[in-house]
Amino acid sequence: MTMRRFIEEMREQGLVDEIDEPVSTRFEAAQMAARTDRILFFRDCGGQEVVMNLTASRANLAAALGAGETDLIKRLAGASYDGRLKTMGRLDMRPVDLSEIPVMTFFPKDGGPYITAGIVFSCSGEVENASIHRMMVIGKDRVAARLVEGRHTDVMHREALARGERLPVAVVIGTHPAVTFASCTRVPEGKELTFAAELMGGELQVWECGNGVLVPDAEIVLEGYIGTERAEEGPFVDITGTYDFERVQPVIEFTGMHIDPGAIYHSILPGGNEHKLLMGVPYEPRIYTAVAGVTSVRNVVLTTGGCGYLHAVVQIRKNTQGDGKNAIMAAFAAHTSLKHVVVVDEDIDPFDMEDVEYAIATRVRGDRDLMVITGVRGSSLDPSRKGDGTNVKIGVDATMVLGEEEKFVRARWDT
């Protein structure tokens, strides 16, 4: 299964908007993507075919992962990361010229044009890793890549430099959304590709680059190395819709490029719903599993209004009166970037924010049902955090009091 085939399946279901007129890669495509969650297929964006909003809705993401929208998290929570890889051979490469790719500039203060859907595959000895990093183009064969300190790519890079080596990498653009999702998920070390294989039915074809890095089928593959060179990167808009500041970051130098004939370029709108879902949904099964350790959990949603990352709604079936607060603590422990958590009963739809607000309005007493935790680590993406990185977290127990359920029965015609 490839990205092309997924797009065709969505097209057959009437879920793709075709844009035939020429569209600029500077702001115009981004503005169009910001107005809808539907898949946009540009026939002429910077002279090439481009897709945006590929998984900007939870329904599309669930379809890409072979699951239903409501049972997606239960399936992900039961993942075993044991898919199979089938090596197909070595990719042919040619000289690199990033000007051949319709890389976009999204917002007026962006530091430059950014590759936003590029998955960085890296290899160090027997260890393989895959993760998405924003990459600002700074030359025909170079990008400045934001490598978050302490994350796996950063660790592998530092280890390679300590050995006096460069870290071999390959950047793929335009792969199946299941591979993209797997690369966004915290999995056991080196299991991103086998997780993607599991999501795609059990087997995934991979190709070997000239530097030894394995990559899946993709429209565009760039191979190269991360060495000692560094460059200014940013500003860049992150999931909160605010600008992240400039940093000095490692440079990826590309040594080869493989482009399929008529390649479709995939671009993710910074701060858009595709960005939020890919950031947040991988944490939902982690929260689900953690809450399952303290009570009967039914579902978990990281809300798009909460930037897909900072707000969670946890649906439980209470067994004891303290389960709501236990669920709050478990959620915060599972995803340390969470800022606010609301716990609701089984009769509240966690995907319906009006229903969640109803639970807060009718089931919460501020002197009893709020947990306020100060001086704790918050998300580095939250502009309200203090200079030392700490913030305040709030948990809301919006569940019914056990034994008093009759007071909260909602009038319906079907009961």
C-alpha positions as CSV (number, residue, x, y, z in Angstrom):
1,M,0.0,0.0,0.0
2,T,1.3,3.4,-1.0
3,M,0.3,7.0,-0.4
4,R,-0.9,7.1,-4.0
5,R,-3.2,4.2,-3.4
6,F,-4.6,5.7,-0.2
7,I,-5.3,9.0,-2.0
8,E,-7.1,7.0,-4.7
9,E,-9.2,5.2,-2.1
10,M,-10.2,8.5,-0.5
11,R,-11.0,9.9,-4.0
12,E,-13.3,7.0,-4.7
13,Q,-15.2,7.9,-1.5
14,G,-15.5,11.5,-2.6
15,L,-13.2,12.8,0.1
16,V,-10.7,14.6,-2.1
17,D,-11.0,18.1,-3.4
18,E,-9.2,18.5,-6.8
19,I,-7.5,21.9,-7.3
20,D,-6.8,22.4,-11.0
21,E,-5.8,26.0,-11.1
22,P,-2.1,27.0,-10.4
23,V,-1.4,27.6,-6.7
24,S,1.6,29.2,-5.1
25,T,3.8,27.4,-2.6
26,R,4.2,30.7,-0.8
27,F,1.2,31.1,1.6
28,E,-1.5,30.4,-0.9
29,A,-1.6,26.6,-0.5
30,A,-1.4,26.9,3.3
31,Q,-4.3,29.3,3.4
32,M,-6.4,26.9,1.3
33,A,-5.6,24.0,3.6
34,A,-6.3,26.0,6.7
35,R,-10.0,26.5,5.6
36,T,-10.9,22.8,5.5
37,D,-10.1,19.4,6.8
38,R,-10.8,17.7,3.5
39,I,-7.9,16.3,1.5
40,L,-6.7,18.8,-1.0
41,F,-5.0,17.6,-4.2
42,F,-3.2,20.4,-6.1
43,R,-2.6,19.6,-9.7
44,D,-0.2,22.5,-10.1
45,C,1.4,23.8,-6.9
46,G,4.7,25.2,-7.8
47,G,4.4,23.3,-11.0
48,Q,3.9,19.9,-9.4
49,E,1.3,17.7,-7.8
50,V,0.9,18.2,-4.1
51,V,-1.4,16.8,-1.4
52,M,-2.3,18.4,1.9
53,N,-4.7,17.5,4.8
54,L,-4.1,13.8,4.0
55,T,-5.1,12.8,7.6
56,A,-6.5,16.1,8.9
57,S,-9.7,14.4,10.1
58,R,-9.8,11.6,12.7
59,A,-12.0,9.6,10.3
60,N,-9.3,9.7,7.6
61,L,-6.5,8.8,10.0
62,A,-8.6,5.9,11.3
63,A,-9.1,4.7,7.7
64,A,-5.4,4.9,7.0
65,L,-4.7,2.8,10.0
66,G,-7.4,0.2,9.2
67,A,-9.6,0.9,12.2
68,G,-12.9,2.5,13.0
69,E,-13.0,6.0,14.4
70,T,-14.4,5.1,17.8
71,D,-12.3,2.0,18.4
72,L,-9.0,3.3,17.0
73,I,-7.4,3.9,20.4
74,K,-8.3,0.4,21.7
75,R,-6.6,-1.1,18.7
76,L,-3.5,1.0,19.0
77,A,-3.2,0.3,22.7
78,G,-3.0,-3.4,21.8
79,A,-0.2,-3.1,19.3
80,S,2.6,-5.6,19.4
81,Y,5.1,-3.9,17.0
82,D,5.8,-7.2,15.3
83,G,5.2,-6.6,11.6
84,R,7.5,-8.0,9.0
85,L,9.9,-6.1,6.7
86,K,10.5,-7.3,3.1
87,T,13.7,-5.9,1.6
88,M,13.3,-5.1,-2.1
89,G,16.7,-4.0,-3.1
90,R,18.7,-0.8,-3.4
91,L,17.3,2.6,-4.6
92,D,18.9,4.4,-7.5
93,M,20.0,7.9,-6.6
94,R,20.8,11.0,-8.6
95,P,22.3,14.4,-7.6
96,V,20.3,16.4,-5.2
97,D,18.5,19.7,-6.1
98,L,15.9,20.6,-3.5
99,S,14.5,23.3,-5.9
100,E,12.9,20.5,-7.8
101,I,10.6,19.9,-4.9
102,P,7.7,22.3,-4.2
103,V,8.7,23.0,-0.6
104,M,6.3,25.5,1.0
105,T,6.6,28.7,3.0
106,F,3.5,28.7,5.2
107,F,3.4,32.0,7.2
108,P,4.9,35.5,6.9
109,K,7.5,35.1,9.7
110,D,8.7,31.6,8.7
111,G,12.5,31.4,8.6
112,G,12.3,30.0,5.1
113,P,10.6,27.2,3.1
114,Y,10.0,24.1,5.2
115,I,9.7,20.4,4.6
116,T,7.0,19.4,7.1
117,A,6.0,15.8,6.1
118,G,9.5,14.5,5.8
119,I,10.3,11.4,7.9
120,V,13.9,11.1,9.0
121,F,15.1,7.5,9.0
122,S,18.5,7.1,10.7
123,C,20.8,4.1,11.3
124,S,23.4,3.6,13.9
125,G,24.9,0.1,14.0
126,E,21.9,-2.3,14.4
127,V,19.6,0.5,15.6
128,E,17.1,2.0,13.2
129,N,14.9,5.0,14.0
130,A,12.2,7.0,12.3
131,S,10.7,10.3,13.3
132,I,9.4,13.5,11.8
133,H,11.5,16.7,12.1
134,R,10.7,20.0,10.6
135,M,13.4,20.9,8.1
136,M,14.1,24.4,6.8
137,V,15.7,24.5,3.3
138,I,19.0,26.4,3.4
139,G,20.6,25.3,0.1
140,K,20.1,23.0,-2.9
141,D,21.4,20.0,-0.9
142,R,21.0,21.2,2.8
143,V,18.3,21.6,5.4
144,A,18.5,22.8,9.0
145,A,16.6,20.2,11.0
146,R,15.0,20.7,14.4
147,L,16.3,17.8,16.5
148,V,14.6,18.0,19.9
149,E,17.2,17.5,22.6
150,G,17.1,14.0,24.2
151,R,14.9,12.5,21.5
152,H,16.2,9.4,19.6
153,T,17.5,11.2,16.5
154,D,19.4,13.7,18.7
155,V,20.9,10.9,20.8
156,M,22.0,8.9,17.8
157,H,23.5,12.0,16.2
158,R,25.5,12.8,19.4
159,E,26.7,9.2,19.7
160,A,27.8,9.2,16.0
161,L,29.8,12.4,16.5
162,A,31.4,10.9,19.7
163,R,32.7,8.1,17.5
164,G,34.0,10.6,15.0
165,E,31.4,9.7,12.4
166,R,28.4,11.3,10.7
167,L,24.9,9.9,11.2
168,P,23.6,8.3,8.0
169,V,20.0,9.4,7.4
170,A,17.3,9.3,4.7
171,V,14.3,11.6,4.4
172,V,11.2,10.2,2.8
173,I,8.3,12.4,1.6
174,G,5.0,11.0,0.4
175,T,4.7,7.6,2.1
176,H,1.6,5.8,3.3
177,P,0.0,7.6,6.3
178,A,0.4,4.5,8.5
179,V,4.2,4.9,8.1
180,T,3.9,8.6,9.0
181,F,1.8,7.8,12.0
182,A,4.2,5.1,13.2
183,S,7.1,7.5,12.9
184,C,5.2,9.9,15.2
185,T,4.6,7.3,17.9
186,R,6.8,6.5,20.9
187,V,7.5,2.8,20.3
188,P,10.1,0.4,21.6
189,E,13.5,1.3,20.2
190,G,13.8,0.7,16.5
191,K,10.3,-0.6,16.1
192,E,8.8,2.2,13.9
193,L,9.0,0.3,10.7
194,T,7.7,-3.0,12.2
195,F,4.9,-1.0,13.8
196,A,4.0,0.5,10.4
197,A,4.1,-3.0,9.0
198,E,1.7,-4.2,11.7
199,L,-0.7,-1.3,11.0
200,M,-0.6,-2.1,7.2
201,G,-1.6,-5.7,7.6
202,G,1.6,-7.4,8.7
203,E,4.2,-6.7,6.1
204,L,6.0,-3.6,4.7
205,Q,8.3,-3.3,1.7
206,V,11.5,-1.5,2.4
207,W,14.4,-0.3,0.2
208,E,18.1,0.2,1.0
209,C,19.7,3.6,0.4
210,G,23.4,3.9,-0.6
211,N,24.3,4.8,3.0
212,G,22.7,1.7,4.4
213,V,19.4,3.3,5.7
214,L,16.2,1.3,5.1
215,V,13.2,3.3,3.9
216,P,9.6,2.3,2.8
217,D,8.0,3.0,-0.5
218,A,7.8,6.8,-1.0
219,E,7.4,9.4,-3.7
220,I,10.6,11.2,-2.8
221,V,13.7,9.8,-0.9
222,L,16.7,12.0,0.1
223,E,19.8,10.3,1.5
224,G,22.6,12.0,3.3
225,Y,24.3,12.6,6.7
226,I,24.1,14.7,9.8
227,G,27.6,15.9,10.7
228,T,29.0,18.7,12.7
229,E,27.6,21.6,10.6
230,R,24.9,23.7,12.3
231,A,22.8,26.6,11.1
232,E,20.0,29.0,12.3
233,E,16.6,27.4,12.0
234,G,13.2,29.2,12.5
235,P,10.9,30.9,13.3
236,F,8.4,28.2,12.6
237,V,4.7,27.8,13.6
238,D,4.0,24.9,15.9
239,I,0.8,23.2,17.0
240,T,-0.4,26.1,19.1
241,G,-0.5,28.3,16.1
242,T,2.2,30.6,17.5
243,Y,5.8,31.0,16.3
244,D,8.5,28.9,17.8
245,F,11.7,30.9,18.2
246,E,15.0,30.6,16.2
247,R,17.5,28.0,17.2
248,V,20.9,26.8,15.9
249,Q,20.3,23.3,14.7
250,P,22.1,20.4,13.0
251,V,22.3,20.5,9.2
252,I,21.4,17.5,7.0
253,E,23.6,17.3,3.9
254,F,22.0,15.3,1.2
255,T,24.1,13.3,-1.2
256,G,21.5,11.6,-3.3
257,M,17.8,11.9,-4.4
258,H,15.3,9.4,-5.7
259,I,12.0,10.8,-7.1
260,D,9.3,8.7,-8.6
261,P,8.0,9.8,-12.0
262,G,5.3,12.4,-11.5
263,A,6.0,12.4,-7.7
264,I,3.2,13.7,-5.4
265,Y,4.7,16.0,-2.7
266,H,3.0,15.7,0.8
267,S,3.0,18.8,2.9
268,I,1.6,19.2,6.4
269,L,0.1,22.6,7.4
270,P,1.9,23.7,10.6
271,G,-0.7,24.1,13.4
272,G,-3.4,22.5,11.2
273,N,-5.5,19.5,12.2
274,E,-3.2,17.0,10.4
275,H,-0.3,18.3,12.5
276,K,-2.4,18.1,15.7
277,L,-3.7,14.6,15.1
278,L,-0.2,13.2,14.2
279,M,1.2,14.9,17.4
280,G,-1.6,13.9,19.7
281,V,-3.2,10.6,18.7
282,P,0.0,8.6,19.3
283,Y,-0.3,9.6,23.0
284,E,-4.0,8.5,23.3
285,P,-3.2,4.8,23.7
286,R,-0.5,5.6,26.2
287,I,-3.0,7.5,28.3
288,Y,-5.6,4.7,27.7
289,T,-3.2,2.1,29.0
290,A,-2.2,4.2,32.0
291,V,-5.8,4.9,33.0
292,A,-6.7,1.2,32.6
293,G,-4.3,0.5,35.4
294,V,-6.4,2.5,37.9
295,T,-10.0,2.1,36.6
296,S,-12.2,0.9,33.7
297,V,-11.3,3.2,30.8
298,R,-13.6,3.5,27.8
299,N,-11.9,6.0,25.5
300,V,-9.4,8.8,25.4
301,V,-9.4,11.9,23.1
302,L,-6.8,14.6,22.8
303,T,-8.9,17.5,21.5
304,T,-8.1,19.6,18.5
305,G,-9.2,22.7,20.4
306,G,-6.5,21.8,22.9
307,C,-4.0,21.9,20.0
308,G,-4.2,18.1,19.7
309,Y,-1.7,17.9,22.6
310,L,-2.5,19.9,25.7
311,H,-6.1,18.8,26.5
312,A,-7.5,15.3,27.1
313,V,-10.9,13.9,27.6
314,V,-10.9,10.6,29.4
315,Q,-14.1,8.4,29.4
316,I,-14.3,5.9,32.2
317,R,-16.7,3.6,34.1
318,K,-16.3,4.4,37.8
319,N,-15.9,1.5,40.2
320,T,-15.1,3.6,43.3
321,Q,-15.7,7.2,44.1
322,G,-12.0,8.2,43.7
323,D,-11.6,6.8,40.2
324,G,-12.0,10.1,38.5
325,K,-9.1,11.7,40.3
326,N,-7.0,8.5,39.9
327,A,-7.7,8.7,36.1
328,I,-6.5,12.4,36.1
329,M,-3.2,11.5,37.8
330,A,-2.6,8.6,35.5
331,A,-3.3,10.7,32.4
332,F,-0.8,13.4,33.5
333,A,1.8,10.7,34.2
334,A,1.4,9.1,30.8
335,H,1.7,12.4,28.8
336,T,3.7,15.0,30.7
337,S,2.8,17.7,28.2
338,L,-0.9,17.6,29.1
339,K,-2.2,20.8,30.7
340,H,-5.9,20.1,31.3
341,V,-7.7,16.8,31.7
342,V,-11.5,16.2,31.9
343,V,-12.8,12.8,33.1
344,V,-16.3,11.9,32.0
345,D,-18.8,9.0,32.4
346,E,-19.8,6.5,29.8
347,D,-23.0,8.4,28.9
348,I,-20.9,11.4,27.7
349,D,-19.4,11.4,24.2
350,P,-15.7,12.3,24.5
351,F,-15.6,13.4,20.9
352,D,-18.5,15.9,21.3
353,M,-17.2,19.0,23.1
354,E,-20.7,20.2,23.7
355,D,-21.5,17.0,25.6
356,V,-18.2,17.3,27.6
357,E,-19.1,20.9,28.5
358,Y,-22.5,19.6,29.6
359,A,-20.8,17.2,32.0
360,I,-18.7,20.0,33.4
361,A,-21.8,22.2,33.8
362,T,-24.0,19.6,35.6
363,R,-21.6,17.3,37.4
364,V,-18.7,19.5,38.6
365,R,-18.4,21.3,42.0
366,G,-15.3,23.4,42.1
367,D,-14.6,22.8,45.7
368,R,-14.7,19.0,45.2
369,D,-13.9,18.1,41.7
370,L,-10.9,20.2,40.6
371,M,-7.2,19.1,41.0
372,V,-4.7,22.0,40.6
373,I,-1.1,21.0,40.4
374,T,1.5,23.8,40.4
375,G,5.2,23.9,39.6
376,V,5.2,20.9,37.3
377,R,6.8,20.4,33.9
378,G,4.7,21.7,31.1
379,S,4.9,21.5,27.3
380,S,7.7,23.5,25.7
381,L,5.1,24.4,23.0
382,D,2.8,26.2,25.5
383,P,3.4,29.9,25.4
384,S,2.0,30.3,28.9
385,R,4.7,28.3,30.5
386,K,7.2,30.0,32.9
387,G,10.8,30.6,31.9
388,D,11.9,27.6,33.9
389,G,9.6,25.3,31.8
390,T,7.1,24.8,34.6
391,N,3.3,25.3,34.4
392,V,0.1,24.7,36.2
393,K,-2.0,21.6,35.4
394,I,-5.7,21.2,36.1
395,G,-7.8,18.1,36.3
396,V,-11.6,18.2,36.2
397,D,-13.6,15.2,37.5
398,A,-16.8,15.6,35.6
399,T,-18.3,12.2,36.6
400,M,-21.4,11.5,38.6
401,V,-21.2,10.8,42.3
402,L,-21.5,7.1,42.8
403,G,-24.9,6.2,44.3
404,E,-26.5,9.4,43.1
405,E,-26.8,8.5,39.4
406,E,-30.6,9.0,39.3
407,K,-30.1,12.7,39.9
408,F,-28.2,12.9,36.6
409,V,-30.4,10.8,34.3
410,R,-31.0,12.8,31.1
411,A,-34.5,12.9,29.6
412,R,-34.7,11.0,26.3
413,W,-37.4,9.7,24.0
414,D,-35.6,6.4,23.2
415,T,-35.6,5.1,26.8
